[in-house]
Amino acid sequence: MHTEWTVEDICKGFTYNELEGKGLFGLKSRRHSDGEKCFGSDDWFIVMAILPTGQVSNHYESKYWDLFDVPERETAFEYDGHTPNEAADRLKKYLKLPRRGMTFEQALERLKLGRKIKRIDWGKKYICMFDVNILMVDTGQKVASNWNPTEHDIMSNDWEIAG
């Protein structure tokens, strides 16, 4: 089993892998969710990801900031209390997940291109763009409303193009 990891190896794990069809929702921030600087200094930042298997995070020295190709946020997600061992277990489980559909990240890219998207089990509901709004359309009820993703939506890899 491979146990020696470089910062670059870890960074690669936080980007979408087109061949495996696995993605994640991640961020980097110089502040924790409470607004406090990481270790009280500008010399550190945190990288967090929400995987289908749970949240993972790690702190890095600021010199590694540009290695992480993930969105920057003012503050990090709220920490769920995971230990380093739990994060490692979550990463291992995540890498073994079968592909069932698109990731949230992949689905959003298609949405930006004007496609309708939905979760596999949504039936007659789908999401589409209207101007700058993301709408949830229910063709069965013939209604549309603004849509905001849940954490489960973001973590799921069961997205598909709506018919």
C-alpha positions in Angstrom: 0.0 0.0 0.0 1.3 3.5 -0.9 1.9 5.5 2.2 4.3 8.3 1.1 2.3 11.2 -0.3 3.5 14.6 -1.5 1.5 17.8 -1.3 1.1 17.6 -5.1 -0.3 14.1 -4.8 -2.9 15.3 -2.3 -3.8 18.3 -4.4 -4.5 16.0 -7.4 -7.0 14.2 -5.2 -9.0 17.4 -4.9 -9.6 17.9 -8.6 -12.2 16.1 -10.8 -10.9 12.9 -12.4 -12.6 12.7 -15.9 -11.6 9.1 -16.4 -13.0 7.7 -13.2 -16.1 9.9 -13.3 -15.7 10.9 -9.7 -15.8 14.4 -8.5 -16.3 16.4 -5.3 -17.3 19.7 -4.0 -14.3 21.4 -2.4 -12.9 24.8 -1.3 -9.9 26.6 0.1 -10.0 29.4 2.6 -7.6 31.3 4.8 -10.3 31.4 7.5 -12.3 28.7 9.4 -16.1 28.8 9.4 -16.1 31.1 12.5 -14.1 33.7 10.6 -10.8 33.1 12.5 -7.6 32.8 10.5 -6.1 29.3 10.3 -3.8 29.0 13.3 -4.3 32.7 13.8 -1.9 33.5 10.9 -1.9 34.4 7.2 0.8 31.7 6.8 -1.8 28.8 6.7 -5.0 27.9 4.9 -7.5 25.0 4.9 -8.7 22.8 2.1 -12.1 21.1 2.6 -14.1 18.8 0.5 -17.6 17.3 0.9 -17.5 13.7 -0.5 -20.3 11.2 -0.7 -18.5 9.5 2.2 -18.3 12.7 4.4 -16.2 15.8 4.9 -12.4 15.8 4.7 -10.0 18.7 5.4 -6.4 19.6 5.9 -4.3 22.7 6.6 -1.4 23.7 4.4 1.3 26.4 4.4 0.3 29.4 2.2 3.2 28.6 -0.2 1.0 25.7 -1.5 -2.1 27.9 -2.1 -1.9 27.8 -5.9 -1.6 24.0 -6.1 -5.2 23.6 -5.1 -7.5 24.2 -8.1 -10.7 24.5 -6.1 -12.9 27.6 -5.4 -11.8 30.1 -2.9 -14.2 31.1 -0.2 -14.1 33.8 2.5 -14.7 31.1 5.2 -14.5 27.3 5.2 -17.4 25.0 5.7 -18.4 24.2 9.2 -16.1 21.5 10.5 -17.9 18.2 11.3 -15.3 17.1 13.9 -13.6 14.4 11.9 -10.2 13.1 12.9 -7.3 12.7 10.5 -7.9 8.9 10.6 -11.6 9.4 9.8 -10.7 11.7 6.9 -8.3 9.1 5.5 -11.0 6.4 5.8 -13.5 8.7 4.0 -11.1 9.3 1.2 -10.4 5.5 0.8 -14.1 4.7 0.7 -14.7 7.6 -1.8 -12.1 6.3 -4.2 -13.8 2.8 -4.2 -17.3 4.1 -5.0 -18.9 2.9 -8.2 -20.0 5.4 -10.7 -23.8 5.7 -10.9 -24.2 9.0 -12.8 -22.7 12.4 -13.0 -21.3 14.3 -10.0 -22.9 17.6 -9.0 -19.9 19.4 -10.5 -20.4 17.7 -13.8 -24.2 18.3 -13.8 -23.6 22.0 -13.1 -21.3 22.3 -16.1 -24.1 20.9 -18.3 -26.6 23.2 -16.7 -24.4 26.2 -17.6 -24.5 25.0 -21.2 -28.3 25.2 -21.2 -29.1 21.5 -20.5 -31.8 20.4 -18.0 -30.5 18.1 -15.2 -32.0 16.0 -12.5 -31.2 13.4 -9.9 -31.8 9.9 -11.1 -34.7 9.3 -8.6 -36.5 12.7 -9.2 -39.1 11.3 -11.7 -40.8 14.3 -13.4 -38.7 17.0 -11.7 -35.7 18.7 -13.2 -33.5 21.8 -12.9 -33.0 24.4 -15.5 -31.5 27.9 -15.9 -33.8 30.9 -16.4 -31.8 34.1 -16.7 -29.6 34.0 -13.6 -31.9 31.7 -11.6 -31.8 28.0 -11.2 -35.3 26.6 -11.2 -36.8 23.3 -10.0 -39.5 22.4 -12.5 -42.1 19.7 -11.6 -43.8 18.7 -14.8 -46.3 16.5 -12.9 -47.5 19.5 -10.8 -46.8 22.0 -13.6 -44.9 24.4 -11.2 -41.5 25.9 -11.1 -39.7 27.5 -8.1 -36.2 28.7 -7.2 -33.9 25.8 -6.3 -31.1 25.7 -3.7 -29.0 22.5 -3.4 -29.0 20.5 -0.2 -25.7 19.0 1.1 -27.0 15.6 -0.2 -27.5 17.0 -3.7 -23.9 18.3 -3.7 -22.4 15.0 -2.4 -24.4 12.8 -4.8 -23.1 11.2 -7.9 -26.5 10.3 -9.3 -27.1 13.2 -11.6 -28.2 12.9 -15.2 -29.4 14.9 -18.2 -33.2 15.3 -18.0 -35.1 14.2 -21.1 
